[in-house]
């Protein structure tokens, strides 16, 4: 046995279908494409989502729920993540961005009360939850919203 004697398994390969070689071949004239229509033309293929004149699926399905176009998406900062931020200066949006706690300066920031805070800090953000405000003020700090 060597590489020159290898052959594919019997029945695993077929000869190529040669179309358009005269009417006597049985595959002449229309070359197995049928008569006229989009799929008989060269380059004529139909997209998977094409449904002819039927109403498309995405328009037939019911619409659900309510999408509030005025919704504000807040960037969330929890109290436990403020431990890494130096407390000698007020914690503003710029300071949070500099220390990698938020991604964007253009979106509003909200502080949530998950975790504890020991240091007395001044936090200047867009919004603050009630529990976060209570914990910051209990530690001797203050919250400025605006």
N, CA, C and O of each residue as an XYZ file, in Angstrom:
584
protein
N       0.851     -1.187      0.000
C       0.000      0.000      0.000
C       0.894      1.248      0.000
O       1.775      1.372      0.851
N       0.680      2.161     -0.934
C       1.379      3.441     -0.927
C       0.436      4.521     -1.464
O      -0.680      4.219     -1.888
N       0.873      5.742     -1.446
C       0.011      6.879     -1.800
C      -0.488      6.826     -3.238
O      -1.550      7.369     -3.544
N       0.270      6.172     -4.132
C      -0.128      6.151     -5.543
C      -1.302      5.204     -5.803
O      -1.919      5.268     -6.866
N      -1.615      4.337     -4.856
C      -2.705      3.384     -5.057
C      -3.990      3.799     -4.353
O      -4.995      3.095     -4.453
N      -3.982      4.925     -3.645
C      -5.178      5.359     -2.904
C      -6.264      5.823     -3.851
O      -5.989      6.533     -4.818
N      -7.523      5.418     -3.574
C      -8.680      5.850     -4.351
C      -9.808      6.177     -3.384
O      -9.844      5.635     -2.280
N     -10.743      7.065     -3.781
C     -11.884      7.313     -2.907
C     -12.748      6.059     -2.795
O     -12.700      5.173     -3.647
N     -13.535      6.008     -1.728
C     -14.411      4.866     -1.495
C     -15.408      4.745     -2.639
O     -15.823      5.764     -3.191
N     -15.806      3.527     -3.013
C     -16.749      3.346     -4.128
C     -18.079      4.055     -3.841
O     -18.641      3.917     -2.755
N     -18.575      4.816     -4.827
C     -19.850      5.517     -4.688
C     -19.750      6.868     -3.994
O     -20.758      7.561     -3.856
N     -18.544      7.262     -3.549
C     -18.416      8.530     -2.819
C     -18.214      9.716     -3.750
O     -18.404     10.859     -3.336
N     -17.831      9.465     -5.007
C     -17.644     10.566     -5.953
C     -18.571     10.393     -7.138
O     -18.873      9.271     -7.544
N     -19.026     11.517     -7.696
C     -19.897     11.491     -8.871
C     -19.299     12.370     -9.951
O     -18.529     13.288     -9.666
N     -19.656     12.085    -11.191
C     -19.216     12.938    -12.283
C     -19.995     14.247    -12.258
O     -21.145     14.287    -11.822
N     -19.356     15.324    -12.731
C     -19.969     16.632    -12.772
C     -21.105     16.641    -13.775
O     -20.990     16.027    -14.836
N     -22.211     17.329    -13.462
C     -23.354     17.437    -14.370
C     -23.023     18.487    -15.426
O     -22.943     19.674    -15.109
N     -22.827     18.066    -16.684
C     -22.491     18.991    -17.771
C     -23.779     19.433    -18.433
O     -24.465     18.630    -19.065
N     -24.118     20.733    -18.289
C     -25.385     21.246    -18.818
C     -25.110     22.145    -20.018
O     -24.002     22.648    -20.199
N     -26.160     22.337    -20.844
C     -26.040     23.237    -21.986
C     -25.196     22.687    -23.108
O     -24.504     23.450    -23.783
N     -25.230     21.356    -23.336
C     -24.428     20.740    -24.388
C     -25.327     20.101    -25.454
O     -25.043     19.012    -25.952
N     -26.426     20.807    -25.795
C     -27.307     20.331    -26.862
C     -28.495     19.562    -26.329
O     -28.460     19.002    -25.234
N     -29.551     19.547    -27.135
C     -30.799     18.908    -26.697
C     -30.665     17.402    -26.587
O     -31.388     16.783    -25.807
N     -29.773     16.797    -27.335
C     -29.599     15.344    -27.279
C     -29.042     14.871    -25.951
O     -29.207     13.704    -25.596
N     -28.385     15.751    -25.210
C     -27.793     15.342    -23.932
C     -28.841     15.186    -22.837
O     -28.583     14.575    -21.800
N     -30.040     15.751    -23.081
C     -31.066     15.710    -22.034
C     -30.958     16.878    -21.067
O     -31.847     17.102    -20.245
N     -29.867     17.614    -21.172
C     -29.688     18.785    -20.302
C     -29.321     20.002    -21.142
O     -28.527     20.838    -20.710
N     -29.883     20.105    -22.318
C     -29.605     21.232    -23.196
C     -30.654     22.304    -23.024
O     -31.370     22.311    -22.022
N     -30.760     23.202    -23.972
C     -31.746     24.285    -24.010
C     -31.772     25.082    -22.715
O     -31.026     26.054    -22.592
N     -32.600     24.713    -21.748
C     -32.725     25.528    -20.530
C     -31.706     25.140    -19.466
O     -31.643     25.780    -18.417
N     -30.917     24.116    -19.714
C     -29.840     23.708    -18.792
C     -30.344     23.431    -17.385
O     -29.738     23.882    -16.413
N     -31.432     22.703    -17.264
C     -32.035     22.267    -15.987
C     -32.545     23.409    -15.119
O     -32.791     23.222    -13.927
N     -32.708     24.614    -15.719
C     -33.161     25.752    -14.918
C     -34.639     26.044    -15.083
O     -35.157     26.938    -14.415
N     -35.329     25.332    -15.937
C     -36.734     25.622    -16.184
C     -36.877     26.809    -17.114
O     -35.887     27.309    -17.648
N     -38.117     27.265    -17.311
C     -38.373     28.358    -18.243
C     -38.541     29.687    -17.513
O     -39.298     29.771    -16.545
N     -37.860     30.697    -17.958
C     -37.997     32.080    -17.483
C     -37.901     32.192    -15.952
O     -37.519     31.238    -15.275
N     -38.248     33.348    -15.431
C     -38.241     33.559    -13.982
C     -36.876     33.959    -13.454
O     -35.860     33.808    -14.133
N     -36.870     34.468    -12.235
C     -35.651     35.017    -11.643
C     -34.555     33.967    -11.501
O     -33.387     34.255    -11.766
N     -34.916     32.754    -11.087
C     -33.904     31.736    -10.826
C     -33.343     31.111    -12.103
O     -32.383     30.343    -12.041
N     -33.930     31.430    -13.262
C     -33.377     30.908    -14.505
C     -32.323     31.834    -15.087
O     -31.570     31.427    -15.972
N     -32.254     33.067    -14.609
C     -31.306     34.048    -15.151
C     -29.928     33.899    -14.509
O     -29.787     33.325    -13.429
N     -28.927     34.424    -15.189
C     -27.598     34.388    -14.584
C     -27.562     35.431    -13.459
O     -28.059     36.547    -13.610
N     -26.976     35.048    -12.354
C     -26.934     35.942    -11.191
C     -28.267     36.030    -10.488
O     -28.428     36.837     -9.572
N     -29.230     35.217    -10.895
C     -30.567     35.303    -10.306
C     -30.692     34.410     -9.100
O     -30.920     33.207     -9.231
N     -30.545     34.991     -7.921
C     -30.752     34.235     -6.686
C     -31.677     35.045     -5.793
O     -31.736     36.272     -5.884
N     -32.389     34.351     -4.941
C     -33.391     34.995     -4.098
C     -32.868     35.022     -2.674
O     -32.358     34.018     -2.177
N     -32.992     36.167     -2.014
C     -32.573     36.272     -0.621
C     -33.420     35.364      0.258
O     -34.572     35.075     -0.066
N     -32.848     34.918      1.367
C     -33.544     33.993      2.254
C     -34.801     34.615      2.841
O     -35.760     33.904      3.140
N     -34.807     35.949      3.010
C     -35.963     36.615      3.629
C     -37.002     37.062      2.608
O     -38.021     37.649      2.973
N     -36.752     36.792      1.347
C     -37.680     37.224      0.299
C     -38.932     36.350      0.321
O     -38.825     35.124      0.339
N     -40.109     36.958      0.320
C     -41.354     36.195      0.374
C     -42.288     36.553     -0.765
O     -43.498     36.359     -0.653
N     -41.753     37.070     -1.854
C     -42.603     37.447     -2.980
C     -43.485     38.610     -2.585
O     -43.013     39.578     -1.990
N     -44.777     38.521     -2.917
C     -45.692     39.605     -2.565
C     -46.293     39.455     -1.183
O     -47.057     40.310     -0.737
N     -45.945     38.355     -0.495
C     -46.511     38.127      0.843
C     -45.967     39.151      1.833
O     -44.845     39.636      1.685
N     -46.775     39.475      2.846
C     -46.349     40.396      3.904
C     -45.150     39.796      4.636
O     -45.237     38.663      5.110
N     -44.035     40.518      4.742
C     -42.828     39.967      5.364
C     -43.062     39.566      6.827
O     -43.919     40.124      7.513
N     -42.288     38.599      7.274
C     -42.470     38.044      8.611
C     -42.351     39.111      9.695
O     -43.136     39.114     10.643
N     -41.389     40.007      9.571
C     -41.174     41.002     10.622
C     -42.328     41.991     10.714
O     -42.488     42.662     11.733
N     -43.133     42.089      9.661
C     -44.315     42.939      9.716
C     -45.557     42.167     10.154
O     -46.532     42.767     10.607
N     -45.526     40.835     10.021
C     -46.658     40.013     10.452
C     -46.653     39.776     11.955
O     -47.709     39.562     12.551
N     -45.476     39.811     12.574
C     -45.394     39.510     14.005
C     -45.929     40.672     14.830
O     -45.760     41.829     14.447
N     -46.579     40.379     15.965
C     -47.130     41.453     16.794
C     -46.027     42.221     17.507
O     -44.999     41.654     17.877
N     -46.247     43.491     17.691
C     -45.313     44.329     18.434
C     -45.726     44.294     19.902
O     -46.914     44.338     20.219
N     -44.740     44.215     20.796
C     -45.059     44.080     22.215
C     -44.328     45.149     23.027
O     -43.226     45.570     22.674
N     -44.951     45.572     24.102
C     -44.273     46.428     25.065
C     -44.259     47.890     24.662
O     -44.943     48.313     23.730
N     -43.455     48.649     25.400
C     -43.373     50.089     25.232
C     -41.915     50.501     25.295
O     -41.189     50.079     26.195
N     -41.485     51.310     24.361
C     -40.099     51.770     24.313
C     -40.098     53.269     24.609
O     -40.546     54.067     23.786
N     -39.602     53.643     25.766
C     -39.565     55.043     26.149
C     -38.371     55.717     25.474
O     -37.222     55.407     25.789
N     -38.639     56.634     24.550
C     -37.549     57.276     23.813
C     -36.832     58.333     24.649
O     -35.766     58.814     24.264
N     -37.415     58.695     25.790
C     -36.789     59.707     26.652
C     -36.034     59.073     27.820
O     -35.578     59.788     28.712
N     -35.891     57.728     27.831
C     -35.244     57.034     28.934
C     -33.780     57.461     29.055
O     -33.064     57.558     28.059
N     -33.352     57.715     30.293
C     -31.959     58.074     30.536
C     -31.216     56.849     31.047
O     -31.632     56.240     32.033
N     -30.133     56.484     30.399
C     -29.323     55.334     30.789
C     -28.208     55.822     31.712
O     -27.300     56.528     31.273
N     -28.278     55.443     32.998
C     -27.279     55.871     33.980
C     -26.086     54.928     34.000
O     -26.226     53.731     33.751
N     -24.924     55.470     34.293
C     -23.752     54.658     34.595
C     -23.759     54.433     36.098
O     -23.850     55.385     36.873
N     -23.664     53.180     36.509
C     -23.819     52.823     37.915
C     -22.456     52.747     38.594
O     -21.520     52.144     38.070
N     -22.359     53.377     39.782
C     -21.172     53.277     40.625
C     -21.646     52.883     42.011
O     -22.440     53.601     42.619
N     -21.168     51.744     42.525
C     -21.539     51.294     43.861
C     -20.546     51.824     44.888
O     -19.422     52.193     44.549
N     -20.981     51.857     46.159
C     -20.126     52.406     47.215
C     -18.833     51.612     47.386
O     -17.779     52.192     47.646
N     -18.910     50.276     47.241
C     -17.695     49.475     47.451
C     -16.606     49.802     46.429
O     -15.424     49.592     46.703
N     -16.985     50.314     45.257
C     -15.973     50.632     44.243
C     -15.341     52.005     44.487
O     -14.364     52.356     43.826
N     -15.878     52.778     45.415
C     -15.296     54.090     45.719
C     -14.110     53.987     46.679
O     -13.449     54.988     46.953
N     -13.832     52.766     47.200
C     -12.711     52.594     48.134
C     -11.365     52.891     47.475
O     -10.445     53.383     48.129
N     -11.249     52.584     46.147
C      -9.974     52.793     45.449
C      -9.721     54.249     45.090
O      -8.596     54.619     44.753
N     -10.766     55.084     45.159
C     -10.644     56.479     44.737
C     -10.109     57.307     45.905
O     -10.626     57.188     47.016
N      -9.082     58.149     45.687
C      -8.563     58.982     46.774
C      -9.633     59.964     47.280
O     -10.394     60.533     46.498
N      -9.668     60.143     48.602
C     -10.744     60.932     49.226
C     -10.321     62.351     49.595
O     -11.104     63.079     50.206
N      -9.089     62.768     49.235
C      -8.641     64.109     49.609
C      -9.344     65.193     48.795
O      -9.367     66.351     49.211
N      -9.910     64.844     47.655
C     -10.637     65.809     46.816
C     -12.052     65.292     46.592
O     -12.303     64.101     46.780
N     -12.989     66.162     46.191
C     -14.350     65.683     45.922
C     -14.369     64.662     44.786
O     -13.643     64.800     43.802
N     -15.199     63.646     44.934
C     -15.321     62.613     43.902
C     -16.325     63.106     42.869
O     -17.534     63.094     43.099
N     -15.798     63.539     41.724
C     -16.641     64.042     40.643
C     -16.656     63.025     39.497
O     -16.019     61.975     39.572
N     -17.387     63.355     38.452
C     -17.461     62.489     37.276
C     -16.075     62.355     36.631
O     -15.707     61.274     36.170
N     -15.313     63.446     36.601
C     -13.967     63.410     36.013
C     -13.043     62.477     36.794
O     -12.260     61.733     36.202
N     -13.136     62.519     38.128
C     -12.301     61.663     38.975
C     -12.679     60.195     38.761
O     -11.805     59.331     38.680
N     -13.980     59.915     38.669
C     -14.436     58.541     38.435
C     -13.949     58.018     37.093
O     -13.574     56.852     36.973
N     -13.956     58.887     36.078
C     -13.483     58.496     34.739
C     -11.979     58.234     34.770
O     -11.495     57.283     34.156
N     -11.245     59.084     35.490
C      -9.791     58.950     35.567
C      -9.378     57.639     36.242
O      -8.354     57.056     35.885
N     -10.168     57.173     37.213
C      -9.858     55.942     37.938
C     -10.562     54.718     37.343
O     -10.519     53.637     37.931
N     -11.211     54.880     36.178
C     -11.786     53.749     35.462
C     -13.080     53.207     36.048
O     -13.428     52.054     35.797
N     -13.796     54.005     36.817
C     -15.052     53.543     37.420
C     -16.238     53.724     36.475
O     -17.244     53.028     36.608
N     -16.130     54.655     35.522
C     -17.169     54.857     34.506
C     -16.487     54.905     33.139
O     -15.278     55.115     33.044
N     -17.285     54.704     32.076
C     -16.714     54.659     30.732
C     -16.826     55.975     29.990
O     -15.959     56.307     29.181
N     -17.895     56.738     30.259
C     -18.155     57.928     29.440
C     -18.427     59.137     30.316
O     -19.022     59.026     31.388
N     -17.983     60.287     29.847
C     -18.296     61.539     30.546
C     -19.631     62.110     30.075
O     -20.160     63.035     30.691
N     -20.180     61.565     28.987
C     -21.398     62.120     28.404
C     -22.673     61.538     29.003
O     -23.739     62.138     28.866
N     -22.590     60.386     29.663
C     -23.776     59.773     30.258
C     -23.852     60.122     31.735
O     -22.818     60.280     32.385
N     -25.078     60.247     32.286
C     -25.217     60.575     33.703
C     -24.744     59.434     34.612
O     -24.759     58.267     34.219
N     -24.323     59.791     35.838
C     -23.770     58.828     36.792
C     -24.672     58.771     38.022
O     -25.102     59.803     38.537
N     -24.956     57.544     38.489
C     -25.755     57.361     39.696
C     -24.982     56.494     40.679
O     -24.419     55.466     40.302
N     -24.958     56.913     41.940
C     -24.284     56.152     42.987
C     -25.328     55.305     43.697
O     -26.366     55.811     44.124
N     -25.045     54.000     43.821
C     -25.935     53.078     44.518
C     -25.297     52.630     45.825
O     -24.079     52.713     45.980
N     -26.104     52.157     46.762
C     -25.648     51.882     48.124
C     -25.131     50.492     48.384
O     -25.126     50.069     49.540
N     -24.693     49.749     47.378
C     -24.164     48.405     47.602
C     -22.742     48.507     48.145
O     -21.871     49.076     47.486
N     -22.500     47.977     49.313
C     -21.185     48.043     49.936
C     -21.160     49.085     51.049
O     -22.168     49.731     51.337
N     -20.006     49.235     51.663
C     -19.829     50.185     52.767
C     -18.751     51.202     52.390
O     -17.927     50.970     51.506
N     -18.788     52.332     53.091
C     -17.760     53.357     52.890
C     -17.378     53.892     54.269
O     -18.246     54.233     55.073
N     -16.068     53.962     54.539
C     -15.589     54.398     55.854
C     -15.166     55.865     55.850
O     -15.375     56.577     56.832
N     -14.573     56.315     54.746
C     -14.007     57.661     54.687
C     -15.098     58.702     54.458
O     -16.109     58.431     53.809
N     -14.877     59.885     54.996
C     -15.792     61.005     54.758
C     -15.441     61.632     53.419
O     -14.391     62.259     53.276
N     -16.309     61.466     52.453
C     -16.039     61.962     51.106
C     -17.172     62.864     50.649
O     -18.307     62.770     51.117
N     -16.821     63.743     49.717
C     -17.827     64.564     49.044
C     -18.009     63.981     47.647
O     -17.058     63.872     46.873
N     -19.247     63.610     47.344
C     -19.544     62.980     46.059
C     -20.409     63.934     45.248
O     -21.473     64.352     45.705
N     -19.951     64.283     44.033
C     -20.691     65.173     43.138
C     -21.065     64.371     41.898
O     -20.224     64.144     41.028
N     -22.347     63.933     41.812
C     -22.811     63.101     40.699
C     -24.186     63.581     40.232
O     -24.758     64.512     40.798
N     -24.703     62.928     39.190
C     -26.006     63.287     38.631
C     -27.144     62.838     39.525
O     -28.112     63.575     39.715
N     -27.038     61.614     40.088
C     -28.101     61.065     40.931
C     -27.495     60.160     41.986
O     -26.375     59.669     41.839
N     -28.254     59.946     43.054
C     -27.777     59.119     44.156
C     -28.975     58.428     44.792
O     -30.023     59.047     44.977
N     -28.827     57.141     45.131
C     -29.929     56.435     45.773
C     -30.021     56.849     47.241
O     -29.083     57.406     47.811
N     -31.170     56.561     47.829
C     -31.428     56.957     49.219
C     -30.465     56.258     50.181
O     -29.925     56.887     51.092
N     -30.250     54.939     49.973
C     -29.359     54.207     50.869
C     -27.913     54.667     50.728
O     -27.186     54.741     51.719
N     -27.487     54.981     49.487
C     -26.120     55.461     49.273
C     -25.931     56.802     49.986
O     -24.904     57.023     50.626
N     -26.909     57.690     49.878
C     -26.834     58.994     50.546
C     -26.730     58.815     52.068
O     -25.929     59.479     52.725
N     -27.554     57.905     52.620
C     -27.536     57.664     54.070
C     -26.184     57.134     54.527
O     -25.665     57.570     55.554
N     -25.608     56.199     53.776
C     -24.321     55.615     54.167
C     -23.185     56.620     54.069
O     -22.299     56.648     54.923
N     -23.211     57.456     53.013
C     -22.155     58.471     52.856
C     -22.247     59.498     53.968
O     -21.228     59.886     54.540
N     -23.458     59.944     54.283
C     -23.636     60.948     55.355
C     -23.354     60.358     56.723
O     -22.896     61.076     57.612
N     -23.613     59.072     56.921
C     -23.299     58.412     58.202
C     -21.796     58.325     58.416
O     -21.320     58.319     59.551
N     -21.038     58.257     57.299
C     -19.577     58.206     57.395
C     -18.974     59.605     57.531
O     -17.755     59.743     57.633
N     -19.809     60.635     57.534
C     -19.315     62.010     57.676
C     -19.123     62.748     56.361
O     -18.588     63.856     56.349
N     -19.541     62.165     55.283
C     -19.383     62.803     53.983
C     -20.653     63.526     53.567
O     -21.600     63.632     54.346
N     -20.668     64.024     52.331
C     -21.872     64.657     51.825
C     -22.020     64.390     50.338
O     -21.048     64.112     49.636
N     -23.268     64.482     49.873
C     -23.590     64.195     48.472
C     -24.154     65.463     47.837
O     -25.062     66.098     48.373
N     -23.595     65.811     46.687
C     -24.111     66.939     45.907
C     -24.642     66.386     44.589
O     -23.891     65.823     43.793
N     -25.949     66.553     44.369
C     -26.580     66.052     43.157
C     -26.772     67.207     42.207
O     -27.290     68.258     42.583
N     -26.346     67.003     40.953
C     -26.554     68.068     40.002
C     -25.653     68.015     38.816
O     -25.739     68.872     37.937
